[in-house]
């Protein structure tokens, strides 16, 4: 682990938490609040928040690690966008499709979750590409 990796890990974690809060806390929070049969009560969620933080720490580290191992000597911005799209196709898009299939998730909510989290991971892809750029990728 080098300094560039650690800085990217921390910043991706912070931005991912913020993006998740914007999507799931602010934009969809009211929708979730009305779906009492689908989520834990707010008090229980807060008591278990350390698992949410740990999950985001792990995801951020893996996100940066995978990007930096596959980084090419090409312009960083298209690489970051492409990486974000690839991660969206790998994680949030199929995850929310599966949730829609097995849980009582309204179709429009699933679409909003997919759109919101896809935007977040594309932004994260751009961020990690920017933070990891080399002289050859400028």
C-alpha positions in Angstrom: 0.0 0.0 0.0 1.4 3.4 -1.0 0.3 6.9 0.0 -1.6 7.4 -3.2 -3.7 4.3 -2.6 -4.4 5.2 1.0 -5.5 8.8 0.1 -7.7 7.4 -2.7 -9.2 4.8 -0.3 -10.1 7.5 2.3 -11.5 9.9 -0.2 -13.5 7.3 -2.0 -14.9 6.1 1.3 -16.0 9.7 2.2 -17.5 10.4 -1.1 -19.3 7.0 -1.2 -20.8 7.6 2.2 -21.9 11.1 1.1 -23.3 9.8 -2.2 -25.2 7.0 -0.4 -26.6 9.5 2.0 -27.8 11.7 -0.8 -29.4 8.9 -2.7 -30.8 6.7 0.1 -31.1 9.2 2.9 -32.3 12.4 1.3 -33.7 11.4 -2.2 -35.3 8.1 -1.2 -35.4 8.4 2.6 -39.1 9.4 2.6 -40.0 6.5 0.4 -38.1 4.1 2.6 -39.8 5.5 5.7 -43.2 4.6 4.3 -42.1 1.0 3.7 -42.2 -0.2 7.3 -42.4 -3.9 6.2 -39.1 -3.7 4.3 -36.6 -2.1 6.7 -35.5 -2.2 10.3 -36.8 0.6 12.5 -34.6 3.7 12.4 -33.3 3.1 16.0 -32.1 -0.4 15.1 -30.5 0.9 11.9 -28.5 3.5 13.9 -27.4 0.9 16.4 -26.0 -1.2 13.6 -24.4 1.7 11.7 -20.9 0.4 12.4 -21.7 -2.4 9.9 -22.6 0.1 7.3 -19.4 2.0 7.9 -17.3 -1.2 7.8 -19.1 -2.2 4.5 -18.2 1.1 2.9 -14.6 1.0 4.1 -14.3 -2.5 2.5 -16.0 -1.4 -0.7 -13.9 1.7 -1.0 -10.7 -0.2 -0.5 -11.6 -2.8 -3.1 -12.8 -0.2 -5.5 -9.5 1.6 -5.4 -7.4 -1.6 -5.4 -9.2 -3.0 -8.5 -9.0 0.3 -10.4 -5.3 0.7 -9.7 -4.5 -2.9 -10.8 -6.2 -2.4 -14.1 -5.2 1.2 -14.8 -3.8 1.8 -18.2 -1.6 4.5 -19.6 -4.6 6.2 -21.3 -6.5 9.4 -20.4 -7.8 9.1 -16.9 -11.3 10.6 -17.4 -12.6 8.0 -19.9 -11.0 5.3 -17.8 -12.8 6.5 -14.7 -16.2 6.7 -16.5 -15.7 3.3 -18.0 -14.7 1.8 -14.6 -17.7 3.4 -12.9 -20.0 1.9 -15.5 -18.4 -1.5 -15.2 -18.8 -1.4 -11.4 -22.5 -0.3 -11.8 -23.1 -3.3 -14.1 -21.4 -5.6 -11.6 -22.9 -4.4 -8.4 -25.8 -1.9 -8.0 -27.7 -2.6 -11.2 -28.0 -6.4 -10.7 -28.3 -6.1 -6.9 -31.4 -3.9 -7.1 -32.8 -6.0 -9.8 -32.5 -9.0 -7.5 -34.0 -7.1 -4.6 -36.9 -6.2 -6.9 -37.4 -9.8 -7.7 -37.3 -11.2 -4.1 -38.5 -8.3 -1.9 -41.6 -6.2 -2.0 -39.8 -3.4 -3.7 -41.9 -1.1 -6.0 -40.6 -1.0 -9.5 -40.1 2.8 -9.5 -38.1 2.5 -6.3 -35.8 -0.1 -7.9 -35.3 2.2 -10.9 -34.4 5.1 -8.6 -32.0 2.9 -6.6 -30.3 1.8 -9.8 -30.1 5.3 -11.2 -28.9 6.8 -8.0 -26.2 4.3 -7.2 -25.1 4.1 -10.8 -24.4 7.9 -10.7 -22.6 7.5 -7.4 -20.2 4.7 -8.7 -19.5 6.6 -11.9 -18.6 9.7 -9.9 -16.4 7.4 -7.7 -14.8 6.0 -10.9 -13.9 9.5 -12.0 -12.6 10.3 -8.6 -10.4 7.2 -8.3 -9.1 7.8 -11.8 -8.2 11.4 -11.0 -6.5 10.4 -7.8 -4.6 7.6 -9.4 -3.6 9.3 -12.6 0.0 9.0 -13.8 2.0 11.3 -16.1 1.1 8.9 -19.0 -2.6 9.1 -18.3 -2.9 12.9 -18.2 
